[in-house]
Amino acid sequence: MAALNAVNRGVYIADNLDFLRSLNSETVDLVCIDPPFAKNETFTGDRLKPPLSDAELETELRLLRSWGITNETAAADAGIAWPDDGQTRGGYVDIWAWEKDIHEDWMVDLETRYDKIATFIHSSRDSHSDSIAAYLCFMAIRLLEIHRVLKPTGSFYLHCDHTANGYLRQLLDIIFGLDNFRSEITWRRTNAKGLAFKGYPNNADSLLYYSKSDSFVWNRPFLPHSPEYVKQFYRHVEPDTGRRYTLGDLTNPNRDRPNLTYEWNGHFRVWRWTKERMQEAHDKGLIHYTSTGLARQKRYLDEMQGNPVDTIWEDIKTIQSQSPERTGYPTQKPIALAERIIRASSNPGDVVLDCFAGCAYSAVAAERLGRQWIACDVNPRAWTVFKRQFNKPSLALLTCNDQTTGQQVLGSEPTVTIHGPGQLPQRTSPVAVNVKKLELKPRPPLNYKKESDVFDRRQMLERLLELSGYRAWCCGFANRRDDGTIIRDAANFQLDHITPRSRGGSDRIYNRAPICQQHNGSKGSREITLERLRTEVAARQELKVDLDDLIDLNWAYDRAMEIWALEYARRHTPKIPSPSTGEG
């Protein structure tokens, strides 16, 4: 396994695809990203708190000049954003199009090596839009690299909302494997808002959580018990220590335990503990005695783990306007959110990667928790935000080196360093390590119990009888009155196939025929065509009309096709409201 080739506490300003491709394979323990959501909006970066100063902007431009980037064109050529552009001003555009955002070689790579992903993107383009397909292509080519750089024990969290959640979930199922999907976490980020439109307000985001394999790091998180719960269940308080405790049963439900059956404090019971252990607990003050002298175990509140965290997170609040960690950066997430993820899915010293790192929340959380971390963002404005976050008195973790564009560390103090698009890590692991082609298996034809149709059997029978003047297509039989006139009634007729299903015949109206009960019975299960049945009926001299007077089956097929097509169009054409009434 290759070693990590990126700098710990390094902030890389680059296209994150270039950055990810420069990393050695299987060197990262946890990836936590908050990418664009395909919101079809532009998020500007001019709302920083406090506002961006002239000195900070000049520092950004000076840094870019040190990398040989002096204008927007040069920034675009280097694959990064220009922080002083007139549209986003350090933010980002979350609007997607093939001709603007997608490189042709990305789709070529997907189609030649990951055909299942390419098929999914093409189908999303057909079923939704070019925009969502372009977004998925952008994400897919990066998610494949994220999967590659994760260690076998690694985990991945993707932050998203309702806009593209369903598509991203399917994409990740393909890349990581459905068996490695762990949870979809719902983070309630705000209270009910957006009441001006019809529908339920979208007040929650999602975290899609996957592991690289079954052997992943997991440190189960817990929430402290609520004050109400503590008051109800931990009523007892030790007067000398102030420790709260509840009482646990020390009797044993298994009555057949002779070695645990003895008298203690006047009560003869089958106990959970041996007499020696009971004496030890008594000596340490770990036993509470009831008014009758029955021993109960003390369970201290400060030794309990609390309630296990589930997939609904409501205790982590969104960043408020006066929060000390607030930057004003668009779509900033609270550091506590990243801290929960990092605690649960990594250990101290592990490597945490955020390659959409604009607001620095993952990096700050990782530093607080004693993890190594690396960050990447396409916009130099991220460096300004990083410096602000790491130098705030409330965080005050590291110094951010403003004087270097390389990997130099000033002095002995840990320092966050900045690296440009031309200073990416040098990859030493082979390019093709653990690249697995995802084959699209040929799909067998689907067999249905009953084909979908616009007519039921009764409707088919009546429509086809109308074509033949209510005469059977096998022999010309018709229901008649005493005066010889034909009764327009479907009674005494059966619906059968012109070409049997065993020979590929359809259940649709254009392969159906009304025949009389007599000949439907004689046809039985022989699976013969209607043409063959007619020949047999004629040979037995059972025709009710001349053979030439039977309905022409080619003509009937054409008419039935027209009937089916008109009814299908009628049922699938949207109603157009009337200009006068507004009704269809």
C-alpha positions in Angstrom: 0.0 0.0 0.0 1.4 3.4 -1.0 1.9 6.2 1.6 -0.1 9.3 1.7 1.5 11.8 -0.6 -0.4 15.0 0.3 0.7 17.4 3.1 -1.1 17.1 6.4 -2.9 20.4 7.1 -2.5 21.3 3.4 -5.1 23.4 1.6 -4.9 22.8 -2.2 -6.5 25.3 -4.5 -7.2 23.3 -7.6 -9.8 21.4 -9.6 -10.6 18.6 -7.2 -10.5 16.1 -10.0 -6.9 17.0 -10.7 -6.2 16.9 -7.0 -7.9 13.5 -6.4 -6.1 12.0 -9.4 -2.8 13.1 -7.9 -3.4 11.2 -4.6 -2.0 7.7 -4.0 -4.6 4.9 -3.9 -6.0 3.7 -0.5 -4.4 6.4 1.6 -7.4 8.2 3.1 -9.5 7.0 6.1 -12.6 9.3 5.7 -14.0 11.5 3.0 -16.6 14.0 4.0 -17.9 16.4 1.3 -20.5 19.1 0.9 -20.6 19.5 -2.9 -23.0 21.6 -5.1 -26.6 20.3 -4.9 -27.7 21.0 -8.5 -29.9 23.8 -7.2 -29.9 25.7 -10.5 -28.7 28.8 -8.6 -25.6 31.0 -8.3 -24.2 31.3 -4.8 -22.1 34.5 -4.4 -19.2 34.9 -2.0 -19.6 38.6 -1.3 -21.5 38.0 2.0 -18.5 37.2 4.1 -18.7 38.2 7.7 -17.0 40.6 8.2 -16.9 41.7 4.6 -13.9 40.9 2.5 -11.2 43.6 3.0 -9.1 45.1 0.3 -6.0 43.6 2.0 -7.6 40.1 1.9 -8.4 40.5 -1.8 -4.9 41.7 -2.5 -3.5 38.7 -0.6 -5.6 36.4 -2.8 -4.4 38.1 -6.0 -0.8 38.1 -4.8 -1.0 34.4 -4.1 -2.4 33.8 -7.6 0.4 35.9 -9.1 3.0 33.8 -7.3 1.5 30.8 -9.2 1.7 32.6 -12.5 -2.1 33.4 -12.6 -2.8 37.1 -13.3 -6.3 37.1 -14.8 -9.6 35.1 -15.3 -8.4 33.4 -18.5 -5.2 32.2 -16.8 -7.3 30.9 -13.8 -9.6 29.0 -16.1 -6.6 27.5 -17.9 -5.3 26.3 -14.5 -8.7 24.8 -13.7 -9.5 27.2 -10.8 -11.9 30.1 -10.2 -11.0 33.8 -10.3 -11.9 35.2 -6.9 -12.7 38.7 -8.2 -15.1 37.7 -11.0 -18.2 39.8 -11.5 -20.7 36.9 -11.3 -19.9 34.8 -8.2 -17.3 37.1 -6.4 -15.7 34.1 -4.7 -18.9 31.9 -4.7 -19.9 29.3 -7.2 -22.4 28.6 -9.9 -24.6 25.6 -9.3 -26.1 25.5 -12.8 -25.1 22.6 -15.0 -24.8 22.2 -18.8 -22.8 19.8 -21.0 -21.2 22.5 -23.2 -20.1 24.5 -20.1 -19.1 22.0 -17.5 -18.5 18.5 -18.9 -15.3 17.3 -20.6 -15.9 14.8 -23.4 -13.1 12.6 -22.1 -15.0 12.1 -18.9 -17.9 10.4 -20.7 -15.5 8.5 -22.9 -13.8 7.2 -19.8 -17.1 6.2 -18.2 -18.4 4.5 -21.4 -15.2 2.5 -21.9 -14.5 1.5 -18.2 -17.6 2.1 -16.2 -20.4 1.4 -18.7 -23.0 0.9 -16.0 -22.4 4.5 -14.8 -22.6 5.8 -18.3 -25.9 4.0 -18.9 -27.3 5.6 -15.7 -26.2 9.1 -16.8 -27.7 8.7 -20.2 -31.0 7.4 -18.8 -31.1 10.3 -16.3 -30.7 12.6 -19.3 -33.6 11.0 -21.1 -35.9 10.8 -18.0 -35.0 14.2 -16.4 -32.8 16.7 -18.3 -29.4 17.5 -19.7 -28.7 19.6 -16.6 -29.1 16.8 -14.1 -27.1 14.4 -16.4 -24.3 16.9 -16.6 -24.3 17.3 -12.8 -24.1 13.5 -12.4 -21.3 13.2 -14.9 -19.3 15.9 -13.0 -19.9 14.0 -9.7 -19.4 10.5 -11.0 -15.9 11.1 -12.4 -14.9 12.5 -8.9 -16.7 9.9 -6.8 -14.8 7.2 -8.6 -11.5 8.8 -7.6 -12.8 9.2 -4.0 -13.6 5.5 -4.0 -10.1 4.8 -5.2 -8.2 6.9 -2.6 -10.2 5.4 0.4 -8.6 2.7 2.4 -10.5 -0.6 2.6 -11.5 0.4 6.1 -12.6 3.9 4.9 -15.9 5.6 4.9 -17.6 8.3 2.8 -20.3 10.9 3.6 -21.9 13.0 1.0 -24.1 16.0 2.0 -27.0 16.8 -0.3 -30.7 17.8 -0.2 -33.9 16.7 -2.0 -32.9 18.2 -5.4 -30.6 15.4 -6.5 -30.7 13.0 -3.6 -32.4 10.2 -5.5 -30.0 10.4 -8.4 -26.9 10.6 -6.2 -28.0 7.6 -4.1 -28.3 5.4 -7.3 -24.9 6.7 -8.5 -23.2 5.8 -5.2 -24.9 2.4 -5.2 -23.2 1.7 -8.5 -19.8 3.0 -7.4 -19.6 1.7 -3.8 -22.0 -1.2 -4.1 -25.4 -1.5 -2.6 -24.1 -3.8 0.2 -21.8 -0.9 1.3 -24.6 1.6 1.8 -24.8 2.2 5.5 -27.3 4.9 6.2 -29.2 7.9 4.9 -29.0 10.5 7.7 -31.6 13.3 7.9 -30.2 16.5 9.3 -33.0 18.9 10.3 -31.2 22.2 9.7 -34.0 24.7 10.4 -37.6 25.1 11.6 -40.6 25.4 9.3 -40.1 28.1 6.7 -41.1 28.7 3.1 -44.8 28.9 3.9 -45.5 31.1 0.8 -45.7 28.2 -1.5 -47.9 25.1 -1.6 -46.4 22.0 -0.2 -44.2 20.9 2.8 -41.2 23.1 3.5 -37.9 21.5 2.8 -36.1 22.0 6.1 -33.8 19.0 6.1 -30.7 17.9 4.3 -29.4 14.3 3.8 -26.1 12.7 4.5 -25.5 9.6 2.3 -23.1 7.3 4.2 -21.1 4.5 2.5 -18.2 2.3 3.5 -15.5 1.0 1.2 -16.0 -2.6 2.5 -17.5 -4.5 5.4 -14.4 -3.8 7.5 -14.9 -0.1 8.3 -14.1 2.0 11.3 -17.2 2.6 13.5 -17.3 4.4 16.9 -21.0 4.5 17.8 -22.0 8.0 18.9 -24.4 8.6 21.8 -26.5 11.6 22.9 -26.8 12.5 26.6 -30.1 11.7 28.2 -32.6 14.5 28.3 -33.2 16.4 31.6 -36.7 14.9 31.8 -35.3 11.4 31.4 -32.7 12.0 34.0 -35.2 13.4 36.5 -37.5 10.4 36.0 -35.1 7.5 35.9 -32.0 8.7 37.9 -33.9 10.0 40.9 -31.3 8.9 43.5 -28.3 11.2 44.4 -25.4 10.3 46.6 -25.2 13.0 49.2 -21.4 13.0 49.5 -20.5 12.9 45.7 -23.7 14.3 44.1 -23.6 11.4 41.6 -27.0 10.5 40.2 -27.9 6.8 39.9 -30.8 4.5 39.1 -31.3 1.0 40.5 -30.8 -2.3 38.8 -32.1 -5.7 39.7 -29.5 -8.0 41.3 -31.7 -11.2 41.4 -31.2 -13.8 38.7 -34.0 -14.9 36.4 -32.4 -18.4 36.1 -33.5 -20.2 39.2 -31.3 -23.3 38.6 -28.0 -21.7 39.7 -26.8 -23.4 42.9 -23.5 -21.5 43.0 -25.4 -18.2 43.0 -28.0 -19.2 45.6 -27.3 -17.8 49.0 -28.6 -15.4 51.7 -27.6 -11.8 51.6 -28.7 -9.2 54.1 -31.6 -11.4 55.2 -32.8 -12.3 51.8 -32.4 -15.8 50.4 -32.3 -15.4 46.5 -30.6 -16.6 43.3 -28.4 -13.6 42.7 -26.6 -12.4 39.5 -23.3 -12.2 41.2 -21.2 -14.6 43.3 -21.1 -13.9 47.1 -17.5 -12.7 46.7 -18.4 -10.2 44.1 -21.4 -9.0 46.1 -19.2 -8.4 49.1 -16.7 -6.4 46.9 -19.6 -4.3 45.5 -20.9 -3.7 49.0 -17.5 -2.6 50.3 -17.2 -0.1 47.4 -20.6 1.4 48.1 -22.1 0.1 44.8 -25.2 -1.5 46.3 -28.3 0.3 47.4 -30.5 -1.4 50.0 -34.3 -1.0 50.0 -36.4 -0.4 53.2 -36.6 -4.2 53.5 -32.9 -4.7 53.0 -33.1 -6.1 49.5 -29.9 -5.4 47.5 -30.1 -3.3 44.3 -27.3 -2.3 42.0 -26.4 1.3 41.6 -26.1 2.4 37.9 -24.5 5.8 37.7 -25.6 8.4 35.2 -22.0 9.5 34.5 -21.1 5.9 33.5 -24.0 5.5 31.0 -23.3 6.1 27.3 -26.6 7.7 26.7 -29.0 7.2 23.8 -27.5 5.9 20.5 -27.6 8.4 17.7 -29.9 7.3 15.0 -30.5 8.6 11.4 -32.5 11.6 12.4 -30.3 14.4 13.6 -32.2 17.3 15.2 -29.8 18.2 18.0 -27.2 19.9 15.8 -28.5 23.4 15.0 -27.7 25.4 11.9 -25.3 28.3 12.2 -27.0 31.3 13.7 -26.3 34.9 12.7 -24.3 35.7 15.8 -22.4 32.3 15.9 -18.6 32.8 16.3 -18.0 30.2 13.6 -20.2 32.0 11.0 -18.2 33.1 7.9 -21.1 34.3 5.7 -19.7 31.8 3.1 -22.6 30.4 1.1 -24.0 27.0 2.3 -21.7 26.9 5.3 -22.4 23.9 7.6 -21.8 23.8 11.4 -18.5 22.3 12.7 -20.5 20.1 15.1 -21.9 18.2 12.1 -18.5 17.3 10.8 -17.3 16.5 14.4 -20.0 13.8 14.8 -19.1 12.2 11.4 -15.4 12.3 12.1 -15.8 10.8 15.6 -18.0 8.0 14.4 -16.0 7.0 11.3 -12.4 7.6 12.1 -9.8 7.3 14.9 -7.3 9.8 16.2 -4.4 10.2 13.7 -6.5 9.0 10.7 -6.6 11.0 7.5 -9.7 13.0 6.7 -10.2 14.5 3.2 -12.6 17.2 2.1 -12.3 18.1 -1.6 -15.2 20.6 -1.6 -13.7 22.4 1.3 -14.8 26.1 0.9 -16.1 26.8 4.4 -13.4 24.8 6.2 -15.8 23.0 8.6 -14.4 19.5 8.1 -10.8 20.7 8.5 -11.5 22.5 11.7 -13.4 19.5 13.1 -10.6 17.1 12.1 -8.0 19.3 13.8 -10.1 19.6 17.0 -10.4 15.8 17.2 -6.7 15.0 16.5 -7.0 13.8 13.0 -4.7 14.5 10.0 -6.6 16.4 7.3 -6.2 17.6 3.7 -8.5 20.0 1.9 -9.1 21.1 -1.7 -11.2 23.8 -3.2 -11.4 25.3 -6.7 -11.6 28.9 -5.4 -8.8 30.9 -3.8 -11.5 32.6 -1.6 -11.5 29.3 0.4 -8.0 30.2 1.7 -9.3 33.5 3.1 -12.1 31.6 4.9 -9.6 29.0 6.2 -7.4 31.6 7.7 -10.3 33.3 9.3 -11.6 30.1 10.8 -8.3 28.8 12.1 -7.3 32.2 13.6 -10.5 33.0 15.4 -10.1 33.3 19.2 -12.9 30.8 19.7 -11.0 28.2 17.5 -7.4 29.4 17.7 -5.9 26.1 16.6 -3.1 26.8 14.1 -1.4 29.6 12.3 -2.1 29.8 8.6 1.1 30.4 6.6 0.5 33.4 4.2 4.1 33.7 3.0 4.7 30.4 1.3 3.2 28.8 -1.7 5.0 25.5 -1.1 5.2 23.0 1.7 7.4 25.0 4.0 6.4 25.1 7.7 7.4 28.3 9.6 9.1 27.4 12.8 8.1 24.5 15.0 4.5 25.4 15.4 2.0 23.4 13.3 1.0 25.5 10.3 -1.7 25.2 7.7 -0.1 25.6 4.3 -1.5 26.7 0.9 -0.7 24.9 -2.4 -1.6 26.0 -5.9 -2.8 24.1 -9.0 0.8 23.5 -10.1 1.9 22.1 -6.7 -0.2 19.0 -6.5 1.1 15.8 -4.8 3.2 13.5 -7.0 1.4 10.2 -7.3 3.5 7.1 -6.9 0.9 4.4 -6.9 0.0 2.8 -10.2 -2.8 4.5 -12.1 -4.8 1.3 -12.5 -4.7 0.2 -8.9 -8.1 -1.3 -7.9 -9.9 0.0 -10.9 -12.7 -2.4 -11.5 -14.8 -2.3 -14.7 -18.5 -2.3 -13.9 -19.9 -4.6 -16.6 -23.5 -4.0 -17.8 -24.9 -7.5 -17.8 -27.3 -8.3 -20.7 -30.9 -8.1 -19.6 -33.1 -11.1 -20.3 -36.5 -10.4 -21.8 -39.2 -9.7 -19.2 -42.2 -12.0 -19.1 -45.4 -10.6 -17.7 -48.4 -12.5 -16.3 -50.6 -10.1 -18.3 -49.6 -7.5 -20.8 -50.9 -3.9 -20.2 -53.6 -2.8 -22.6 -56.1 0.0 -23.1 -59.0 -2.4 -23.4 -60.2 -5.2 -21.2 -61.5 -8.5 -22.6 -65.1 -7.4 -22.7 -64.3 -4.2 -24.6 -62.1 -6.1 -27.1 -64.9 -8.6 -27.8 -67.5 -5.9 -28.4 -65.2 -3.7 -30.6 -64.2 -6.7 -32.8 -67.8 -8.0 -33.1 -68.7 -4.5 -34.5 -66.2 -5.1 -37.3 -67.9 -8.3 -38.4 -71.5 -7.3 -37.8 -71.7 -9.5 -34.7 -70.7 -12.6 -36.5 -68.1 -15.2 -35.2 -64.8 -15.0 -37.1 -64.5 -18.8 -37.2 -67.7 -19.8 -38.9 -69.9 -16.7 -39.3 -72.3 -17.7 -36.5 -74.6 -14.9 -35.2 -77.3 -14.6 -32.5 -80.5 -14.0 -34.4 -84.1 -13.1 -33.5 -87.1 -15.1 -34.8 -87.3 -12.8 -37.8 -83.7 -13.5 -38.7 -82.2 -10.1 -37.7 -78.9 -10.2 -35.8 -78.8 -9.5 -32.1 -76.0 -7.0 -31.3 -75.0 -8.9 -28.1 -71.7 -10.4 -27.1 -73.4 -13.4 -25.5 -72.4 -16.8 -26.9 -69.0 -15.5 -28.2 -65.5 -16.1 -26.8 -62.3 -14.0 -27.2 -59.4 -15.9 -28.6 -56.0 -15.3 -30.3 -55.6 -15.2 -34.1 -52.0 -16.3 -33.6 -51.4 -18.3 -30.4 -49.2 -16.8 -27.7 -47.0 -19.9 -28.0 -46.1 -18.7 -31.5 -45.4 -15.2 -30.4 -48.9 -13.8 -30.7 -49.8 -10.7 -28.7 -52.7 -10.2 -26.2 -53.5 -6.9 -27.8 -56.8 -6.3 -29.7 -55.1 -6.6 -33.1 -54.4 -10.3 -32.4 -57.8 -11.2 -31.0 -60.9 -12.7 -32.6 -64.5 -13.4 -31.4 -65.3 -17.0 -32.1 -68.3 -19.1 -31.1 -68.4 -21.3 -28.1 -68.6 -24.5 -30.1 -65.4 -23.9 -32.1 -63.6 -22.4 -29.1 -64.2 -25.7 -27.4 -63.0 -27.8 -30.3 -59.9 -25.6 -30.7 -59.1 -26.4 -27.1 -55.5 -26.2 -26.1 -54.1 -27.2 -29.5 -52.7 -23.7 -30.0 -53.6 -23.5 -33.7 -54.0 -20.3 -35.7 -57.5 -19.0 -36.6 -56.7 -19.7 -40.3 -56.1 -23.3 -39.4 -59.3 -23.4 -37.4 -61.3 -22.0 -40.3 -59.9 -24.7 -42.6 -61.0 -27.4 -40.2 -64.5 -25.8 -39.8 -65.0 -25.6 -43.5 -63.9 -29.3 -43.9 -66.5 -30.4 -41.4 -69.1 -28.3 -43.2 -69.8 -26.3 -40.1 -69.7 -22.8 -41.7 -72.7 -20.6 -41.3 -71.8 -18.5 -44.3 -69.7 -19.0 -47.4 -66.0 -19.1 -46.6 -65.4 -15.9 -48.7 -68.0 -14.1 -46.5 -66.0 -14.5 -43.4 -64.2 -11.4 -42.2 -60.8 -10.8 -43.9 -58.2 -11.2 -41.2 -55.7 -8.7 -42.8 -58.4 -6.1 -43.1 -59.5 -6.8 -39.5 -55.9 -6.5 -38.3 -55.5 -3.0 -39.8 -58.9 -1.9 -38.3 -58.0 -3.2 -34.9 -54.6 -1.5 -35.0 -56.4 1.8 -35.7 -58.9 1.2 -32.8 -56.0 0.5 -30.4 -53.9 3.5 -31.5 -56.8 5.9 -31.2 -57.8 4.7 -27.8 -54.1 4.8 -26.6 -53.7 8.4 -27.8 -57.0 9.4 -26.2 -55.9 8.1 -22.8 -52.4 9.5 -22.9 -53.1 13.0 -24.3 -53.3 15.7 -21.6 -56.5 17.5 -21.3 -56.4 21.1 -22.5 -58.4 23.5 -20.3 -61.3 25.3 -22.1 -60.6 29.1 -22.4 -64.1 29.8 -21.2 -64.5 27.5 -18.3 -61.0 26.4 -17.5 -62.1 22.8 -17.6 -61.0 20.0 -19.9 
